[in-house]
Amino acid sequence: MWRSWGAIALTGARTSMIAAGVAPASASERALATLKQGGLNLSIIPESQAGDAISLKLLRSIFTKGLEALTTECLAAAEHLGVRHALYDVLADIDRTPLHEFLEMLVRTHIVHAARRKKEVERAHQQMTSLGLDSLMLPAVQAVFTRTESRHTADPSGNSLDTEDALRLLIDICQQPTAHNRQTHVA
């Protein structure tokens, strides 16, 4: 019914919690209201059903744990090169953009720019290797761009899609099994 929501290392006892599948005026809603009055940072997902809270928690984990894995490799490489603090400045534009806008921009432009971005990832991986650093994440990132490039022909005009159209295409792309997945399921 409810799940922790937030970076406990950053927010401690103020960490947000979410609840789903709570019927209006139910005993559950009254109990959760009491917990909120006691200081629990809790929100109820409107028009939700049981299981939505854990689904959101796991989707959050995809994002945060994936970002964590990329960040550990990126910052280690930046530190190795002596440019970690300069990297923060280079990333400042992302910090000034609301997260949902940044994420939707990535989705809207992904299909159009997958081939070019795949090449950038290849060069980044080559740089890591030349520094004597091993990357587990960059081959996976490259595989995502390769999958998109191989399964969808981008608009030659270079126009990005709106978010909903891009997500529909990405769902279709993600539902097509890759050669790796076919081998894994056969074994």
Steps between C-alpha positions, in 0.01 A plus 500: 500500500780750576864526411799719582560762236815701509868504565522399864868600511395856412171539683511254791177495699351759261511245216179505300267202503228419250182298539280355228167328480357700788124540473362842596353510852634150573664381821829498307462863403421596861801305627729665246362843594592426862852406397529824299387699802774324696759638259533225239568651157234302315297553187221287357506439126154603378295252298754226563477135577686261722844437351544846348724616787745211462493539121600864539765408757656251257480747210677752723765234567558453127570871473698558819706181495575541129602861561709390797683242291570750221603765753752276674675430170475858374630665817777244539614580144468875562704472820760289317528778239504771767185670365230393749421853621498635144258220408251637753513834316451326164192323640352815658248551219339170598484615860308813393238302307204342679559125504177406322584742217849355465373140499230573242754680280718189508205282398389741223846523345622143560362342185613781271853513640560135598761435228706813579473447875610137460820628336556743790463213746748292297753787518438541874556127549823520299613788723427299816692203359796719401511627859521142624149519648243225451140596430212262547239768431614641167456171309144484635434863405639432154271196470195719570595742222584212265162338569316824426702569188448149364125489566388844396585722207518857624326786324759624247399861576648456847179611669443356844171337593261609770540311825195275459593394144860438605388288796267293279792428265732421790249259654478324163880491471535365856239229440698352212736238642867552430730220390647499853155461659402224258818309592441553872140374482592196289774378734 
